[in-house]
Amino acid sequence: MIRFLCTRRGLLPIRRYLEAGGPRPKARIEASVYGRDLFTRIGKPATWIFSDLERVLPQGLGDLVKAWNRLEASGHRLLNHPTQSLRRYELLRTLHETGINRFNVYRLDEARRPARWPVFIRREDEHDGALSRFLKNAEEYDRELEAVARLPVARDHLLAVEFCDTRDAKGIVRKYGAACIGGEIKPFHVYVSRKPIVKHSTDAIVDAETAAEELRYFDENPHEAELRDVFARARIEYGRIDYGFRQGRLQVWEINTNPYWVVDSAPDPLRVPFLERRAQWLARAFDRIDTK
């Protein structure tokens, strides 16, 4: 049994995965919304995935830690500690301070201001990309702060992120994604694009060359050791890491603890061999963390 926990807003990713066609785990996966009554009857030992941590409100963390401790004492397998796992701001600050990421990040409610330009503003607890255009200097930044002050979002939930340009000599950006399921790390996608910021497969160039590159990336898993180090620093055992490379150095954008595992409803036929292989691995990875 695998017990998958998330916020109410975060049910769609796992439901879409479980309801889609193709290879699926043999393990029974039960998705539930965080709540006090969830842990009143914990039942037989299971694997519990604490996901969607970016969206958990601070006032709910105490109950989750108590539940974690109770489950741990009862012999359950647990992934993603609710308070020890690093969220976006903590992760990006840590990676910058330890010399992994060249770019820095700032909360809008803190005294520090960006040291490098351009920057963009985004929400800390969402995965919907930038809220602002690129801000090229302090004057543009200050004007944008006045604009975002009118948004229905608390300032401590907004980040200013230094833009890290990962274009190569030909102007090509590669946005990599890799899955972590119970500590097992495997490539999830590589989007090759000419856009400065790449989020989705629709941003990518798909041809025979890029399809072969994505399949080779999956088979060779060339960045596994570096990614394992980042996941260990983040104390995250379940999620998807998005990253790129600047001048040969790994640059981490985020780790999403509740990613969509099914994201290509109408994929380009050239990517199908890769997507089939990925789906088979994902099903086996869930089965390997199952507690029977």
C-alpha positions as CSV (number, residue, x, y, z in Angstrom):
1,M,0.0,0.0,0.0
2,I,1.2,3.5,-0.9
3,R,-0.6,6.4,0.9
4,F,-0.2,9.6,-1.1
5,L,-0.8,12.8,0.8
6,C,-1.4,16.3,-0.7
7,T,-3.4,19.5,-0.4
8,R,-6.9,19.6,-1.8
9,R,-5.6,21.7,-4.7
10,G,-2.9,19.1,-5.4
11,L,-5.0,16.0,-6.0
12,L,-5.1,16.4,-9.8
13,P,-1.5,15.3,-10.6
14,I,-1.7,11.9,-8.9
15,R,-5.3,11.3,-10.0
16,R,-4.4,12.1,-13.6
17,Y,-1.5,9.6,-13.4
18,L,-3.6,6.8,-11.8
19,E,-6.5,7.3,-14.3
20,A,-4.4,7.5,-17.5
21,G,-3.7,4.6,-19.8
22,G,-0.4,2.8,-20.2
23,P,1.8,1.0,-17.7
24,R,0.7,1.6,-14.2
25,P,1.9,0.3,-10.8
26,K,0.7,-3.0,-9.4
27,A,0.8,-1.3,-6.0
28,R,-2.3,0.0,-4.6
29,I,-2.0,3.8,-4.4
30,E,-4.5,5.8,-2.3
31,A,-4.5,9.6,-2.5
32,S,-5.8,11.6,0.4
33,V,-6.0,15.2,1.4
34,Y,-4.0,16.4,4.5
35,G,-6.3,16.7,7.6
36,R,-6.2,15.8,11.2
37,D,-8.7,12.9,10.8
38,L,-6.5,11.3,8.2
39,F,-4.1,9.9,10.9
40,T,-6.7,8.7,13.5
41,R,-6.6,5.2,12.1
42,I,-3.3,4.5,10.4
43,G,-3.8,0.8,9.8
44,K,-1.1,-1.6,8.6
45,P,2.4,-0.5,7.7
46,A,2.4,1.4,4.4
47,T,4.6,3.8,2.4
48,W,3.5,7.4,3.0
49,I,4.4,10.1,0.5
50,F,4.1,13.6,2.0
51,S,3.8,15.7,-1.2
52,D,2.7,19.2,-2.2
53,L,4.7,20.6,0.6
54,E,5.1,23.9,-1.1
55,R,1.4,24.6,-0.6
56,V,1.0,23.4,3.0
57,L,0.2,26.3,5.3
58,P,2.6,26.9,8.2
59,Q,-0.2,26.4,10.8
60,G,-0.7,22.8,9.5
61,L,2.9,21.7,9.8
62,G,2.7,20.9,13.5
63,D,0.0,18.3,13.0
64,L,2.0,16.8,10.1
65,V,5.1,16.4,12.1
66,K,3.2,14.7,14.9
67,A,1.7,12.3,12.4
68,W,5.1,11.6,10.9
69,N,6.5,10.8,14.3
70,R,3.6,8.5,15.0
71,L,3.9,6.7,11.7
72,E,7.6,6.3,12.0
73,A,7.3,4.8,15.4
74,S,4.8,2.3,14.0
75,G,7.2,1.1,11.3
76,H,5.8,2.8,8.2
77,R,8.0,4.0,5.4
78,L,7.9,7.8,5.0
79,L,9.0,10.1,2.2
80,N,9.5,13.9,2.4
81,H,9.6,15.1,6.0
82,P,7.0,18.0,6.3
83,T,9.5,20.4,7.9
84,Q,12.9,19.1,7.2
85,S,12.4,18.9,3.4
86,L,13.6,22.2,1.8
87,R,11.0,24.3,0.0
88,R,11.9,26.5,-3.1
89,Y,13.3,29.5,-1.2
90,E,15.3,27.4,1.3
91,L,16.6,25.2,-1.5
92,L,17.7,27.9,-3.9
93,R,19.4,29.9,-1.1
94,T,21.2,26.8,0.1
95,L,22.4,25.9,-3.4
96,H,23.6,29.4,-4.0
97,E,25.4,29.7,-0.7
98,T,27.1,26.3,-1.3
99,G,28.3,27.4,-4.7
100,I,26.1,25.1,-6.8
101,N,23.8,27.7,-8.2
102,R,25.3,30.9,-9.6
103,F,22.0,32.8,-9.2
104,N,20.4,33.9,-6.0
105,V,16.8,34.4,-4.8
106,Y,15.1,36.9,-2.5
107,R,11.8,37.1,-0.7
108,L,10.1,40.4,-1.3
109,D,9.5,41.0,2.4
110,E,13.2,40.9,3.3
111,A,15.8,43.7,3.5
112,R,18.1,42.1,0.9
113,R,17.8,43.3,-2.6
114,P,18.9,41.7,-5.9
115,A,22.7,41.9,-6.5
116,R,22.5,40.9,-10.2
117,W,20.1,41.8,-13.0
118,P,17.8,40.9,-14.6
119,V,15.4,39.3,-12.1
120,F,11.9,38.2,-12.4
121,I,9.2,37.8,-9.7
122,R,7.3,34.6,-9.0
123,R,5.2,32.9,-6.3
124,E,7.1,30.7,-3.9
125,D,4.3,28.1,-3.5
126,E,3.2,27.6,-7.1
127,H,4.7,26.2,-10.3
128,D,3.1,28.6,-12.8
129,G,6.3,30.5,-13.7
130,A,7.1,34.2,-13.6
131,L,4.6,36.9,-12.6
132,S,6.7,39.6,-14.1
133,R,8.8,40.3,-17.2
134,F,12.5,40.5,-16.8
135,L,13.5,43.5,-14.6
136,K,16.7,44.9,-15.8
137,N,17.7,47.3,-13.0
138,A,16.7,48.6,-9.6
139,E,14.4,51.2,-11.0
140,E,12.3,48.7,-12.9
141,Y,12.4,46.4,-9.8
142,D,11.0,49.1,-7.6
143,R,8.2,49.9,-10.0
144,E,7.3,46.2,-10.2
145,L,7.2,46.1,-6.4
146,E,4.5,48.7,-6.5
147,A,2.5,46.7,-9.0
148,V,2.7,43.4,-7.2
149,A,1.6,45.1,-4.0
150,R,-1.8,45.2,-5.6
151,L,-1.9,41.4,-6.1
152,P,-3.9,39.2,-3.7
153,V,-0.7,37.5,-2.6
154,A,1.3,38.1,0.6
155,R,4.8,39.5,0.0
156,D,6.4,36.7,2.0
157,H,5.0,34.3,-0.7
158,L,6.7,36.2,-3.5
159,L,10.3,35.7,-4.7
160,A,12.7,37.8,-6.8
161,V,14.9,35.3,-8.8
162,E,18.0,36.3,-10.6
163,F,17.8,35.1,-14.2
164,C,20.4,32.5,-15.1
165,D,21.0,32.4,-18.9
166,T,21.7,28.8,-19.9
167,R,21.8,29.4,-23.7
168,D,24.7,27.7,-25.5
169,A,26.8,29.2,-28.3
170,K,24.0,28.5,-30.7
171,G,21.3,30.1,-28.6
172,I,19.8,26.8,-27.5
173,V,18.4,26.2,-24.0
174,R,18.1,22.7,-22.5
175,K,15.6,22.4,-19.6
176,Y,16.1,19.0,-17.9
177,G,13.8,17.3,-15.6
178,A,14.5,14.1,-13.5
179,A,12.2,12.1,-11.2
180,C,13.0,10.9,-7.8
181,I,10.9,8.0,-6.4
182,G,12.0,6.7,-3.1
183,G,15.6,7.9,-3.8
184,E,15.7,6.3,-7.2
185,I,16.6,9.0,-9.8
186,K,15.8,8.8,-13.5
187,P,15.5,11.4,-16.3
188,F,12.0,12.6,-17.0
189,H,12.5,15.0,-19.9
190,V,14.8,17.3,-21.7
191,Y,13.2,20.2,-23.6
192,V,15.5,21.8,-26.3
193,S,14.4,25.3,-27.2
194,R,15.3,28.7,-28.3
195,K,13.1,30.4,-25.7
196,P,14.9,32.0,-22.7
197,I,12.6,30.4,-20.2
198,V,11.3,26.9,-21.0
199,K,8.5,25.2,-18.9
200,H,6.5,22.8,-21.1
201,S,6.9,20.4,-23.9
202,T,5.1,22.8,-26.2
203,D,8.1,25.2,-25.8
204,A,10.5,22.5,-27.2
205,I,11.9,21.8,-30.6
206,V,11.0,18.2,-31.5
207,D,12.8,16.6,-34.4
208,A,14.8,13.4,-35.0
209,E,17.9,14.8,-33.3
210,T,16.2,16.1,-30.2
211,A,14.1,12.9,-29.8
212,A,17.3,10.8,-30.0
213,E,19.0,13.1,-27.4
214,E,16.0,12.7,-25.0
215,L,16.1,8.9,-25.3
216,R,19.9,8.9,-24.8
217,Y,19.5,11.1,-21.8
218,F,17.0,8.6,-20.3
219,D,19.2,5.6,-21.0
220,E,22.5,7.1,-19.8
221,N,21.2,9.1,-16.8
222,P,24.4,11.2,-17.0
223,H,23.7,13.6,-14.1
224,E,22.5,11.1,-11.5
225,A,25.4,11.6,-9.1
226,E,25.0,15.4,-9.1
227,L,21.2,15.2,-8.7
228,R,21.5,12.7,-5.9
229,D,23.6,15.2,-4.0
230,V,21.0,17.9,-4.5
231,F,18.1,15.7,-3.4
232,A,20.2,14.7,-0.3
233,R,20.8,18.4,0.5
234,A,17.1,19.1,0.0
235,R,16.1,16.0,2.1
236,I,13.5,15.1,-0.5
237,E,12.9,11.5,-1.5
238,Y,9.9,12.0,-3.9
239,G,9.5,14.7,-6.5
240,R,10.9,16.1,-9.8
241,I,13.9,18.3,-10.1
242,D,14.1,20.8,-12.9
243,Y,17.5,22.1,-13.9
244,G,19.9,23.2,-16.6
245,F,23.6,23.9,-17.2
246,R,25.5,27.1,-17.4
247,Q,29.1,26.8,-18.8
248,G,29.1,23.2,-17.8
249,R,27.8,23.8,-14.2
250,L,24.6,22.4,-12.9
251,Q,21.9,25.0,-12.1
252,V,18.8,23.9,-10.2
253,W,15.5,25.7,-10.8
254,E,13.3,23.8,-8.3
255,I,12.2,20.5,-6.9
256,N,8.4,19.9,-7.2
257,T,7.2,17.5,-4.5
258,N,3.9,16.9,-6.4
259,P,4.7,16.8,-10.1
260,Y,2.5,15.8,-13.0
261,W,3.7,12.4,-14.1
262,V,1.4,12.4,-17.2
263,V,2.0,15.7,-19.0
264,D,1.8,14.8,-22.7
265,S,-1.8,14.1,-23.8
266,A,-0.9,14.3,-27.5
267,P,2.8,13.8,-27.8
268,D,4.8,14.2,-31.0
269,P,5.2,10.6,-32.4
270,L,9.0,11.1,-32.4
271,R,8.9,11.2,-28.5
272,V,6.7,8.1,-28.1
273,P,9.6,5.6,-27.7
274,F,11.0,7.7,-24.9
275,L,7.6,8.3,-23.2
276,E,6.8,4.6,-23.3
277,R,10.1,3.7,-21.7
278,R,9.6,6.4,-19.1
279,A,6.1,5.2,-18.2
280,Q,7.4,1.7,-17.7
281,W,10.2,2.9,-15.4
282,L,7.8,5.0,-13.4
283,A,5.4,2.1,-12.8
284,R,8.2,-0.1,-11.6
285,A,9.6,2.7,-9.4
286,F,6.3,3.0,-7.5
287,D,6.1,-0.8,-7.1
288,R,9.6,-0.7,-5.6
289,I,8.6,1.6,-2.8
290,D,5.4,-0.3,-2.1
291,T,5.0,-1.7,1.5
292,K,3.1,-5.0,1.2
